[in-house]
Amino acid sequence: MATQEELYVAISPVSFRVGRTNLLEGQATLLKTIKHLNNLKILARRKNDLKKKLQKSFLSVQTSIDDIQSNMPKPKIPKFLKKEELSVAEKPAVKADISKRQLIDDELMKIQEKLRALNG
């Protein structure tokens, strides 16, 4: 007979195998998840390093552009011509933006019609 500290429980061999299998699969899944998390940490560090490198490259390009622009001669354009250039440059950008919105809205309407046809 078992003492006060010992307790024995009978488990069928099938239940034991199923439970043991589930336990081992859970452990394997946990280890795989830890492995993936470590890989994600490494990739995040690489991403940050690349971002810093890219930012340095952009800064060097920006300083180069500023140096080139400072060495270039400044054109003398009358004020009324500058205003016309600005107004002409702004109009096509607005039209392009409106046409993009219209294309997106049209495509959205087509998709909604197809969904109604499927559901209706």
Secondary structure, DSSP 8 states (H G I E B T S, - for coil): ---SS-------HHHHHHHHHHHHHHHHHHHHHHHHHHHHHHHHHHHHHHHHHHHHHHHHHHHHHHHHHHHS------HHHHHHHHHHHHHHHHHHHHHHHHHHHHHHHHHHHHHHHHH-
